[in-house]
């Protein structure tokens, strides 16, 4: 499997360990940076580039997942989730790693490098990579709703929030109770 990884300065040492670990396990690892320590670097470009690569590979039929990490993993997850088609999950234990794949078909995992030991984080990643999506109808339906909203701003023809005025203008033709046209 191809694994795209990205971090910031907080996860650089972990990145080096992870690349060796995943390569030894037979995975093709693509590092999206950084390649050297810079305490002032910014994670968004690294994580977004990794997420773009995961999305592109998956559309091309390549078996691939992504791993992003930084101090807390929060910003890295947010950055990855800005890419269409990405479902990045913040993981903090084995259960959340497994459920991210089983129920959400997450294609990117985010971990706080300052929140866990290297061994813990590595075990989360190994569990995430090994776990398949269950494909259960309820989970597939929910994932499809997220993708539909991402693409159109609606779910099954229903406008989601009258609070989003810009989207309300775009979707003014959608029959939605309470929506001001």
Buried (B, 14 or more C-beta within 10 A) or exposed (E): EBBBBBBBBBBBEBBEBBBEBBEEBEBEBBBBBBEEEEEEBEBBBBBBBBBBBBBBBBEEEEEBBBBBBBBBBEBBBBBBBEBEBBBBBBBBEBEBBBBBBBBBBBBBBBBBBEBBEEEBBBBBBBBBBEBEBEEEEEBEEBBEBEBBBEEEBBBEEBBBEEEEEEBBEBBEEBEBEEBEE
